[in-house]
């Protein structure tokens, strides 16, 4: 069944996306819907798997031994 969009705002958004990507408005809407569904399907576990390499890279840096407590932050602003 065809989809009819009776909203000027949605039509303008579809036109803007279509012109940026060089596709028809129908294809722009299709891609936007596919991307939104994929985004919603992404689970927390998938997200954690994606950021694991970043966490590992940060953990590989040596510890400085400095404590980021109130005294440390106060020392940054002392004149």
C-alpha positions in Angstrom: 0.0 0.0 0.0 1.4 3.4 -1.0 2.3 5.9 1.7 0.9 9.4 1.4 2.5 12.1 3.5 0.2 15.1 4.0 2.7 17.2 6.0 4.6 20.1 4.5 7.3 19.8 7.1 7.9 16.1 6.4 7.8 16.8 2.6 10.5 19.6 3.1 12.7 17.3 5.2 12.4 14.5 2.6 13.3 17.0 -0.1 16.3 18.3 1.8 17.6 14.8 2.5 17.0 13.8 -1.1 18.9 16.7 -2.5 21.8 16.2 -0.1 22.1 12.5 -1.0 21.2 12.7 -4.7 18.2 10.3 -4.5 14.5 10.6 -4.9 12.3 11.7 -2.0 10.9 8.2 -1.7 14.4 6.7 -1.5 15.4 9.3 1.1 12.4 8.4 3.2 13.2 4.7 2.8 16.8 5.1 3.8 15.8 7.3 6.8 13.3 4.7 8.0 15.8 1.8 7.6 18.5 3.8 9.5 16.1 4.7 12.3 14.9 1.1 12.7 18.5 -0.1 12.7 19.4 2.5 15.3 16.6 1.4 17.6 17.5 -2.2 17.2 21.0 -1.6 18.4 21.3 -3.1 21.9 23.5 -1.9 24.7 25.7 -5.0 24.3 26.4 -4.0 20.7 27.3 -0.5 21.9 29.6 -1.8 24.5 31.3 -4.1 21.9 31.9 -1.0 19.7 33.4 1.1 22.5 35.6 -1.8 23.9 38.6 -1.0 21.7 38.5 2.7 22.9 38.3 1.5 26.6 41.2 -0.8 26.0 43.3 1.9 24.4 42.6 4.3 27.3 43.4 1.6 29.9 46.8 1.1 28.2 48.0 4.5 29.1 50.2 4.5 32.2 48.7 5.9 35.4 50.0 9.4 36.4 49.7 8.9 40.1 47.9 12.2 40.4 44.6 12.3 42.4 41.9 14.4 40.8 40.4 15.6 44.1 39.4 19.0 45.3 42.9 20.0 46.2 44.1 19.1 42.7 41.4 21.2 41.1 41.9 24.1 43.5 45.6 24.1 42.6 44.7 24.7 39.0 43.1 28.0 39.8 45.5 29.4 42.5 47.1 32.7 41.6 
